[in-house]
Amino acid sequence: MTFASFLINLYSHVPRLNFKFHWTKDIFNFNWSSEYFQALALIACLGAAVSLLLLVTIIIVWICQACRKNETTGKTRRRVRRLSTVLFIISVLCFFMLGICLFANEHVNRGMSISINSVINTKKSYQISMAQIDQFQEAALNTTVHLKNLEDTVHVESMKTKNATIVQQIDQILTNITDEIDIIAKNGKLFQAKHDDDIGTLENVRKFLSLYESERWAFLVILLSITMCVLFTGVVAFCKQSKKGAVVFSAIGFFIFVVVWLLISVSLPVTIALADFCRDGDQVTRKNLGNLYETVQFYNTCVPVTTHDNLPLPIASHVALLNNIPASKSQLDRLMEVAFNSSAAITNSSSAVGDDITKLLKLAGAVSSSSSCYVFHDDVVNFYYGTCNQSVAGMSIYLMSILLLGLLLFTLLIVVSKTWNLFSRLPHEYVEVDEDDPFFPRGQNDSTIPVDIYGTHVYNPRTRDRTEPSTNTTSGTADEPIAPLWSQNVSAPLVTNSMTRQPFMSDHPYNNYEDRYN
């Protein structure tokens, strides 16, 4: 038992109740008034009821949190840190569930792509097979015309011969051949009339599957991508411990929560319906495929071999009528040669019939080759494999992951409401500058701010290239000219090669600061 078959059997135990809450035996009937559709609607309503209950719970918790008094405690910073960590972990789990949802969506898309490609290949092979059957039927009609001419010729030539017994045998064999060819021609017409709409049916199936899958895949990708973006903004707000970001995330996350639970409410009955199709979908398949249903069932259950005798019953019986014709034609030629002594008219008519029979035998081989089991078996099996194996497994994984995502979003929205007050209590690391600050008054032009309000530029080598005026805050520079100190004429002692005696403490750093400065 494969994983998909286990899931199909598991879904079969889900109660299917009509609007009267009675167990229905109507399986996979999508008529609006059917009990099966009522059962799927009740399953969808169950998911909607659970989502509504969770929504009411979130609203009540938010109202209580908004009415709660903002009490200051000494453990605010620790609580904020823990709350941010919890929110970050829940958000990471939500990202993980979103990733699984995207994976499951691609898994379903791959399975449906396999089914769509199998329908396309089946349609192409079926067109070739129908073309060969058409040629076979046309060749049978042409053969009946030549057989009629041969009968007329034999009737004319039989008047010239006296061997009535041989003529009677010729007439009997010719009648048998004509009847068999007539049956082939009539059966060909009946087969074409019966299966004339099969190509259109396959094309309708392909269009429906392609449209459904493309819209489903794009819709889920867009919604899951939007959910991922919203979660990312929430993670950024939690890491920054921003009250505004937490409030915005709460508002947007509320709508995302509603959308996710709506997807859950729709995905659950769709998954169950897909499992019912794979388990008991013969009724709807027979209704939609019509005469093609028996052919599909044959190719699904047949064993492919290299021979050309493994054919559907209508085609096999159609081709089997030619089995005795070559032997009968050979016997007819021998009898006509004896009876009519190689008459030119008989020879020409018999040669035309022989050419038609040879052409019929070749076309019968072409029909057998194009309609054999090994031509269609893999495509039909791949259709069921893509739909009932890959798609069922992908939908089940998607359903479980989006259900966990909905529960995680519920927990996230409950926990995030606690940040509305806690994030606002965080202390500021930097004190905002007041309007009356004496050293950096706000609202003034920066060009009027003093260069150095403490006079620390005095004798400072790093201010050599600056020409700003002094602030006159020190007594040493209050009445001096504005020119820099190094531009003034300072006399320095001449350096000579002879060593002279210097006064006491003359080499102290405080006595030669002028030389050092220059």
TIRO-511872 format. One record per atom (N, C-alpha, C): z, x, y. Coordinates in pm, whole numbers, plus 50000, padded with zeros to 5 digits. Layout:
ZXY ...
***
This chain:
500005008549880 500005000050000 500005008850124 499055006250211 498965013850334 499945008350438 500065015850547 500955011650654 500464998650717 499134997350732 498584985250791 498814973050702 498624974650572 498874963350481 500344959350479 501234969250491 502654966150501 502964957950626 502334961750737 502544954250860 501974940150851 500804938750786 500204925450772 501114916450689 501674921750582 502624913950502 503894910850580 504314920250664 505514917950745 505294906750846 504144906650910 503854896051007 503684882450941 503364882350813 503194869450744 504504861850731 505644868850745 506944862350734 507424856650868 506664858750974 507044853051103 506824837951098 507824829851135 507654815151128 506534810451220 505714801751167 504634795651245 504904780751254 505504776751364 505954763051384 505074756151487 504774743551462 504024735851561 504984730351666 504464721951754 505294716751863 506394707251813 506264702751688 507324694551628 508304703051548 508134716351559 508984725951489 508934724151338 507734721151287 507464720451144 506584732251105 506834737750988 506054749150941 504614744850915 503664751850977 502264748250962 501594757350859 500674751450783 499874758950687 498484762150741 498214757950860 496934760750922 496944775050974 496144783650913 496154797950944 494854801751012 494974808451124 493864814151201 492814803451232 493264793451303 492384782951352 492604781951502 491624786951579 491804788051724 491334775651799 491284764551732 491024752151802 492234748651890 491964744152013 493054741752107 494054731352056 493584721951979 494474711551928 495044714551790 494754726351735 495224729551600 496704733251602 497334731651488 498744735151475 498954750351480 497944757651437 498074772351442 498124777251586 497324771351673 497364775051814 498704771151875 499254759951832 500584756051879 501654766051836 501504771351714 502464781351666 502384794051749 501164798551782 501024810451866 501574808052006 501384795952058 501924792752191 503444793052190 504074788352083 505534788852075 506034803252066 505304811751995 505694825851987 505624832352125 504554829152199 504434834352336 505564829052425 505924816352408 507024810552487 508354817252452 508514821452328 509734828552291 509884841452369 508794849252378 508834861552459 509084858552606 508464847852656 508684844152797 510124839852821 510744832952724 512134828752740 513074840752744 512814850652658 513654862752659 513504870052792 512284871152841 512074877852970 512754870253083 512714856853079 513384848853182 514894850853178 515454851653059 516894854053046 517284867653104 516474877753077 516754890953132 516594891153284 515614883753334 515434883053479 516634876553547 517144865853489 518324859253547 519524868753544 519644876453436 520734886253428 520624896653538 519414901653561 519214911653667 519564905853803 519124893653830 519384887553961 520884885653982 521604881253879 523054879253893 523754892553919 523364902853846 523984916053867 523684921254006 522484919454055 522134924054190 522924916554297 523084903454278 523864895754376 525314900454378 525874902654261 527264907654255 527374921454317 526394929854295 526434943254351 526284942854503 525454933754554 525294932754698 526544927254767 527284918554698 528504912754756 529724921554734 529584932054662 530724940654632 531094948854754 532424950554778 532894958254892 532654973154869 532344979954977 532064994254970 533375001754984 534055004254873 535335011254873 535125026154855 535795033854940 535645048354934 536635054154836 536175062754753 537025069754656 536785084554667 537635091954600 537525106454607 536565112254507 535995103854422 535105108854317 533665104254340 533305101954467 531975096854496 530885106654455 531055119254492 530035129154462 529845130654311 530905130654237 530785131854091 530115119454032 530485107854081 529865095554031 528375095254065 528015099654183 526605099954221 525825109454132 526405120954104 525725130654019 525515124953879 526545118453825 526415112653692 525405101153691 525455092853794 524535081653801 523085086453815 522875096753894 521525102253907 521025107753774 521915114253700 521535119653569 521175108553472 521965097853471 521685086553382 520345080053417 520095078053545 518835072053587 517645081053553 517825094053567 516755103453533 516445102853383 517485102253300 517285101753155 516565088753115 516995077553173 516335064753141 514885064953186 514615070953302 513235071853351 512385080453259 512955091353209 512205099853115 511885092152987 512835084252938 512575076052820 511485065552848 511485060152968 510415050753005 509065057653006 509015070053059 507765077753056 507315080052912 508265082852825 507945085252684 507365072552619 507955061152649 507435048552595 506065045352652 505865048452780 504545046352839 503495055152771 503865067352739 502935076052667 502575070452531 503565064952460 503285058852329 502395046652346 502615038952451 501755027252477 500305031452500 500115041952579 498765046852603 498125052152474 498925059052392 498425063852263 498015052252174 498875041952167 498555030352084 497325023052137 497185022452268 496005016052327 494735023452287 494775036652291 493615044552247 493385042852097 494455041452020 494315039551875 493605026351845 493985015851916 493315002951898 491855003851943 491625010752053 490265012352103 489395019952003 489965030051940 489195037451840 488865028651720 489855020551676 489595011551564 488535001151595 488604995351715 487594985551753 486234991951773 486215004451820 484945011551833 484295013751698 485115016751596 484575018051461 483965005051414 484654993851440 484124980851400 482844977451475 482804980351604 481604977251683 480424985651636 480664998451609 479585007051560 479095002451422 480004997651339 479594992651207 478734980051222 479074971551318 478244959551342 476844963651391 476804973651478 475494978451528 474664984151414 475274992351329 474534998151217 474114987451117 474984977651093 474644966751002 473464958751056 473474956451185 472374949051248 471054956651232 471054969651255 469824977451240 469334977251096 470224979451001 469834979350860 469354965450817 469994955250869 469614941650833 468224938250891 467924943251009 466594941151066 465514947650979 465804959650930 464834966350842 464664958550712 465784953850657 465704946250532 464924933250551 465184926250661 464474913750687 462984916350711 462664927450775 461254930750795 460544933250662 461224940050569 460634942350437 460474929250361 461444920350373 461334907350306 460184899150365 460004900050496 458884892950560 457544898150508 457414911250499 456174916850447 455964912950300 457044912550225 456964908650084 456504894150071 457014885550157 456624871350153 455154869450197 454734877050298 453334876050341 452384881250232 452784891950166 451944897050056 451854886949943 452944879649917 452914869249812 451964858049852 451964854249978 451034843850023 449584848350008 449294860850043 447934865850025 447554866349877 448494869549794 448214870149650 447874856349595 448574845949644 448264832349597 446834828349632 446354832949748 444964829849786 443984836549691 444214849249658 443324856449567 443424850949424 444624846349387 444774840249254 443994827049247 443984819649355 443204807249359 441714810249344 441254820949410 439844824849396 439544829149252 440494836449190 440304840749051 440254828648958 441084818748980 441064806748896 439714799548908 439214798749030 437914792249048 436814799948977 436874813148988 435854821548922 435934820148770 437154820248716 437334818548571 436834804848527 437074794648608 436604781148572 435074780648569 434444787748663 432974787948664 432434795948546 433014807548519 432534816248412 432864810648273 433914802548264 434284797048134 433234787348080 432414781848168 431354772948123 430234780448054 430174793748076 429114801648017 429514807647883 430774807347845 431234813247721 431574802447620 431514806147493 431804796647386 433194798847325 433934809447369 435254812547313 436304804447390 436504792247348 437414783247420 438864787347404 439204793547291 440614797347268 441044808147366 440214818247384 440554829147478 440604823847620 439664814947651 439654809147786 440934801347811 441394794347706 442644786847721 443824796347743 443864807547671 444944817447692 444884823547833 443624826347877 443464831748013 443974821948116 443644809348095 444084799248192 445614797748192 446214798948075 447674797748067 448364809648136 447894821748110 448494833548173 448284833348324 447074829448362 446784828948507 447654818448577 447894807448507 448764797048566 450184802148580 450674809548481 452044814948488 452194824948605 451194833448617 451244843248727 451214836148862 450344826248873 450244818949000 451544811849034 452164805648932 453434798648956 454524808249003 454594819848942 455614829648982 455384834749124 454124837349157 453814841849293 454124830749394 453814818449355 454134807149444 455634806049468 456374808149362 457844807549376 458334818649469 457754830549456 458144841649544 457834838249689 456664832449713 456284828949850 457184817949906 457464807649824 458334796849870 459764801749892 460264809849800 461624815149816 461724824149939 460644831449967 460644839650088 460764831350214 460024819950215 460134811050331 461534805150342 462094800950229 463444795350232 464474805750275 464314817950227 465254828650265 465154831750413 463954832050466 463784834550609 464364823250693 464144810950649 464704799750725 466234799450717 466774803650606 468224803450588 468914814550665 468264826050673 468874837750736 468164841850865 467484832350925 466744835551047 467684838751163 468874832751165 469834834651275 470854845751248 470704852951141 471704863251107 471704874551209 470554878551254 470484889351354 471164884951483 470894872451524 471564867351644 473074866351627 473524862851505 474964862051479 475614875651491 474984885751433 475534899351443 475544904151588 474534900551664 474494904651805 475604897651884 475874884951853 476954877851921 478314883951887 478484887851762 479734894351722 479914907551797 478834915151808 478914927951879 479254925852027 478604916252090 478874913652231 480314909252253 480804900452167 482174895652182 483184906952166 483004914952062 483944926052038 483874936252151 482664939352197 482534949352304 483164944352433 482914931852469 483484926352592 485004925652584 485504920552472 486954919352457 487634932952461 487084942452390 487754955552381 487684963152512 486554962652579 486434969852706 487384964152810 487464950852819 488374944652916 489824947152880 490154946152753 491544948352709 491984962652737 491134972252703 491484986352722 491664989652870 490714985352953 490804988453096 492014981553160 492284969253122 493414961853179 494734968853147 494924972853024 496174979352986 496304993153051 495215000553058 495275013853120 495675012753266 495115003053338 495445001453479 496904997553497 497364987853420 498764983353435 499754994353397 499475001453288 500385012053247 500355023653346 499225026453407 499155036953508 499955033153632 499855020553674 500655016053788 502145017053757 502515013053637 503925014253596 504395028653598 503535037753555 503895051853556 504085057053698 503225052853790 503375057053930 504665051853991 505015039453962 506265033754013 507465041253958 507435044453830 508535052153771 508635066053832 507495071953864 507525085253925 508195084854062 507885074754144 508565073454273 510055071154254 510425063754150 511835061854123 512545074754086 511875083054005 512475095853967 512685104654090 511705104754179 511845112654302 513025107654385 513185094554395 514305088854471 515635092154405 515685091854272 516935094954204 517315109654220 516325118454215 516625132654230 517075135854373 516505129254472 516915131354610 518165123454648 518575114354557 519735105754583 519535098154713 518355092254724 517965085054845 518255070254827 519025064654919 519325050354913 518065042154940 517285046055039 516075038855072 515095039054955 514945050754891 514055051554776 514525043054659 515855042554639 516395034354530 516155019554556 516315015154681 516095001154714 514614997454698 513715006154745 512285003554731 511895003054583 512425012254506 512125012254362 512654999554296 513814994754339 514344982454282 513414970754309 512864969954430 511974958854464 510674959454384 510054971354380 508784972654306 509024971954156 510124978054110 510434977753968 510674963853914 511144954854000 511354940953958 510024934553917 508974936553997 507664930953963 507054938053842 507274951053831 506794958253713 507474953053587 508744950053597 509484944353484 508874931053442 508534922653539 507924909653508 506574911653438 505774920953488 504454923453429 504584928453286 505524937553262 505704943153127 506104932253029 506994923453069 507424912952978 506364902252960 505504900253057 504344891553036 503404897552932 503214910752939 502404917352836 503024915952698 504344916752691 505014914952562 504784900852511 504894890952599 504714877052558 503304874252508 502314881352561 500934879452517 500624888052395 501154900152390 500814909552281 501374904952147 502524898352147 503124894152020 502264884051947 501834872952009 500954863751934 499584869551903 499054878351989 497754884451960 497844893351836 498934900951825 499124909551707 499264901251580 500014890351588 500184881651471 498854875151434 498074871051533 496764865151505 495824875151438 495864887651483 495024898051421 495424900351276 496734900451249 497194902051111 496794890051025 496844877951082 496424866151006 494934866350977 494134871551070 492694872851044 492434882050927 493154893150920 492934902650812 493474897450679 494434888350684 495024883250560 494354870250514 494124861050605 493554847950570 492474844050671 491544852850694 490504850050792 489194845550734 489174841850604 487924837950541 487374825050601 488264815850638 487804802950689 487034804550821 487634811850914 486964813551043 485754822851030 485814832350937 484664841150915 483484833450858 483764824650762 482694816450705 482094807150810 482944801950899 482474792751002 481574799851103 481934811951142 481194819151246 479974826351191 480064831351068 478924838751012 477904829650945 478324818050898 477384808850835 476854814350703 475524814550690 474914819250565 475084834150544 475424841250647 475614855650635 476934859150567 477844849450555 479174852150501 479104857350357 478304850650271 478224854750131 477624868750118 476654871650202 476064885050198 477074895650239 477864892750342 478894902250386 479944904250278 480354893450213 481334894750107 480804903049990 479524901549960 478944909449852 478964924349886 478514927750006 478474941850044 479884947750061 480854939450087 482224944350102 482864947649967 482464940349863 483094942249731 482234949749632 480974952149660 480094958649564 480424973449552 479974979149442 480164993449418 478845000549445 478795009049545 477515015449579 477095025649474 475865024349428 475265033849333 473895037749387 473305047849326 472025052849374 470855044149330 471055035349234 469965026749189 469745015349289 468585008749274 468214998149366 468394984249306 469134983249199 469294970149134 470584963049175 471374969249262 472634963149307 472364955649437 471864943349423 471404935549537 472154922249544 472184915849662 472714902249670 471924892749582 472554882249537 471924873249440 470624867049490 470544862049613 469254856249656 468114866449656 468394878749701 467354888949704 467034893849563 468074895049479 467844899649342 466974889749265 467254876849278 466444866749210 465034866149269 464944869149396 463644869149464 462754880349411 463344891849390 462584903449344 462364902949192 463304896749120 463214896748974 462014888948922 461454880249003 460294872648958 459084881448933 459074893448987 457944902548967 458054910648839 459154909348767 459354918248652 458304916048543 457894903648519 456964900648409 455514900148455 455264900648585 453894899148635 452994910948597 453424923548606 452504934548568 452044933848424 452964930448333 452564929348192 451604917648171 451864906548238 450964895048225 449604898148283 449574905648394 448284909448454 447484918548362 448134927748295 447424936548201 446854928448085 447634919248032 447134910847923 445984902047971 446074897148095 445004888848150 443714896848163 443804909248207 442604917448222 441924919848087 442694922247981 442094924647850 441384912147798 442004900647814 441414888247766 440144884847845 440164887047978 438964883948058 437834893448025 438164905947991 437094915347953 436444911147823 437234905947732 436674901447605 435894888447622 436454879447701 435854866247712 434614866247799 434644873647907 433544872948003 432674885548006 432944895047918 432104906847901 431894914348033 433014916648102 433024924548227 432114918648332 432274905748358 431484899048461 431834904748598 430814906248682 431044912348815 431954903648901 431744890448896 432584881448976 434034881748930 434194881648797 435554882248743 436204895548776 435424906248765 435974919548791 436414920848936 435604916149028 435974917049170 437204908649203 437274896549153 438434887949179 439694893649115 439554898848992 440714904548924 441194917248994 440224925149046 440624937249119 441384933849246 440984923349316 441704919249437 443124914549403 443244906949294 444584902549252 445424914549209 444794924049140 445544936049099 446064943949217 445234945249319 445674952349441 446854945049507 446774931649509 447884924049569 449174925849489 449064925849357 450254927449274 450834941449291 449944951349300 450444964949325 451184965849458 450624959549560 451284959349691 452624951949682 452644940949605 453904933549588 454964942249521 454554949949421 455504958649352 456064969249447 455204974849532 455694984749629 456654978449729 456284966749778 457164960049874 458474955649808 458414952049682 459654948649611 460584960749603 459984972449580 460804984549582 461394987249719 460594984549824 461104986549960 462224976749992 462064964249947 463124954249967 464394958349893 464244962849771 465414967149693 466094979149757 465264988449809 465845000349872 466554997050003 465974988050084 466584984950214 467724974950205 467824967850094 468884957850078 469904961649973 469854973749924 470774977949819 472204979149872 473134979649781 474554979849817 474924992049899 474395003549863 474795015849931 474345016350077 473395007650117 472925007550255 473945000750346 474554989850301 475434981950386 476924983650355 477244988950240 478644988850196 479554996350293 479175008250332 480035016350419 480235009750555 479185003850609 479314997450741 480234985350735 480094977150631 480954965350620 482404969450596 482604979550511 483974984250487 484574990350614 483754997550691 484255003350816 484634992650917 483944981250916 484324970451005 485744965550974 486014963050847 487354958650809 488384969750828 487944982150808 488874993350828 489254994650975 488284993751064 488594995051205 489424983551258 489134971451212 489844959651262 491194957651195 491214958551064 492414954950987 493284966950950 492874978850982 493704990450954 494104997451083 493125003151152 493415010551274 493925001351386 493284989951404 493674981151514 495034974651490 495294970651366 496604964551334 497724974751353 497494986951305 498514997451324 498705000651471 497605001751546 497715004751689 498404993651766 498074981151737 498714969951805 500194969151772 500564972451650 501974972251613 502764983151686 502184995151692 502855005851766 502955002351913 501894996751968 501904992652109 502954981952134 503074972252042 504044961452060 505464966852058 505764975751964 507124981151956 507444989952077 506474997952121 506735006952234 506884999152364 506074989052386 506204981552512 507454972752510 507904968752389 509174961452382 510344970452420 510334982752370 511374992452410 511264995752558 510034996452611 509854998952754 510454987652837 510264975252793 510864964052865 512374964452866 512984968152753 514444969252747 514954980852833 514214991952833 514615003352917 514484999853066 513434992553102 513314988353243 514444978853281 514844970253190 515984961553217 517244969653243 517504979553157 518674988253177 518554996053307 517345000853339 517145008653460 517415000353586 516954987853586 517174979353704 518634975353718 519334974453608 520774971453616 521524983353673 521194995353625 521925007253668 521575011253810 520325009253850 519895013853982 520585005954093 521054993854063 521734986054167 523044992654211 523635000654126 524875007554162 524635018654265 523405022854280 523115033554376 523005028354519 522955015354537 522785010154672 523945014054763 525165014654705 526345018454784 526735032954763 526525037954640 526975051654612 526125061954685 524835059954690 523985069754758 524265070054908 524735059454966 525005059255110 526305066355146 527175068855047 528435075555076 528345090655070 527185095755033 527075110355022 527285116955157 528155127855168 528355134755296 527115142555336 526955144255469 525825152055520 526165166855518 525255174755477 525475189155476 525385195055616 524645188655708 524465193755844 524895182855942 525675186956044 526145177556146 525075176156252 524765164056286 523735161456386 524215166156522 523355172656600 523725177856732 523915166156828 525005166456902 525325155756995 524565157557125 524515146957204 523825147557333 524535156657433 525855158257420 526645165957516 526915180157471 526135185357380 526375199057335 526055208757449 527025217157492 526795225957608 525815237257580 525685241357454 524825252757422 523395248557386 523225236157338 521875231757303 521725217057340 521675214357469 521575200357511 520225194557471 520255182257416 519025175557371 518305169257489 517025168057476 516215161457577 515745170657687 516075183657683 515635192957786 514485201457733 513815207857831 512705216457794 513235229657738 512635234357630 513105246657567 512895258657657 511995258057754 511735269657840 512885272357936 513745262357959 514885264258050 516115269357979 516045270857848 517215275657774 517365290557801 518565295557835 518775309857862 518395318257743 517975330357775 517595339557668 518825343857591 519835347657660 521045352557593 522225348457679 522945338557635 524035333257716 525285341757706 525325351157617 526505359657602 526275373857648 525135377657696 524875391157745 524815401557638 524475397457517 524435407157407 523185415657411 522325413557513 521115421657521 521355434957592 522525436857644 522805449257717 522765460957620 521995470857658 521805482857576 521295479457435 520605468557420 520085464557288 518625469057279 518285478657190 516905483657183 515895472857148 516315461857082 515355451657040 514875443057155 515465444857272 515035437257388 514205445557485 513665456657436 512895465557525 511615458757575 510995450957488 509725445057526 509865431557593 511055427257619 511255414057678 511485415557827 510955407057904 511035407658050 511735395658109 512475387758022 513165376158074 514305380558164 514635372658263 515755376058353 517075375058282 518015382758333 519345382558276 520045369558315 521005365958236 521785353658262 522935356058355 523195369558391 524275372958484 525625367758435 525825368558304 527105363658250 528125374858233 527715387458257 528675398658247 528795405258381 529945411458402 530215418058530 529395430558548 528995436658437 528245449258445 526815446958492 526325434958485 524915432458519 524765422058628 525875418458693 525795407458789 525025411258914 525275423258971 524665426959098 523605437559084 523135440258964 522135450658943 520745444758954 519785453558981 518405448558991 517895443258858 516825435658866 516285429058748 515545438758658 515125450058710 514345459658630 515125463958508 514455465758394 515175470058273 515835483558293 516825485458211 517645497358223 516825509958194 515895509158100 515155521258062 514075525058162 513755515658257 512765519058359 513375525658481 514705526058486 515355532658598 515295547758581 515425555258698 515385569758694 516735575158648 516735579858529 517975585458472 517715600258450 518535608558509 518365623158494 518955627558364 518205635358292 518655640558163 518725655758173 519705661958111 519815676458112 518645683058044 518235694058100 517135701358040 517575708357914 516705708757821 517005715157693 516445729257698 517255738557673 516825752657669 517095758557535 516525769957518 516705776557389 518045783857380 518675787257496 519965794457492 521095784557482 522095788257409 523265779857389 524275782857498 524755772557567 525765773957673 527035767257632 528055771157695 529385765357665 529475751757733 529995742357658 530105728757707 531565724757716 531825715157799 533225710757813 533725704357685 535065702057685 535725695957569 535255681557553 535025677657428 534585664057394 533195660757452 532445671357483 531125668557540 530125663457434 530395666357307 529475661657202 529865648257143 530825641557207 531245628557154 530145618057179 529975608657091 528885598757110 528995590857237 530245588457284 530375580557406 529955588257532 529885601757523 529515609557640 528005611757653 527295611057545 525855613357553 525065600757514 525605589057545 524875576857509 523575575657587 523555582157706 522355581257785 521205588757720 521545601257667 520505608657596 520035601157472 520965595457403 520595588157281 519675576257313 520035569957427 519235558257464 517825562457501 517695573657583 516365577957623 515605583157504 
***
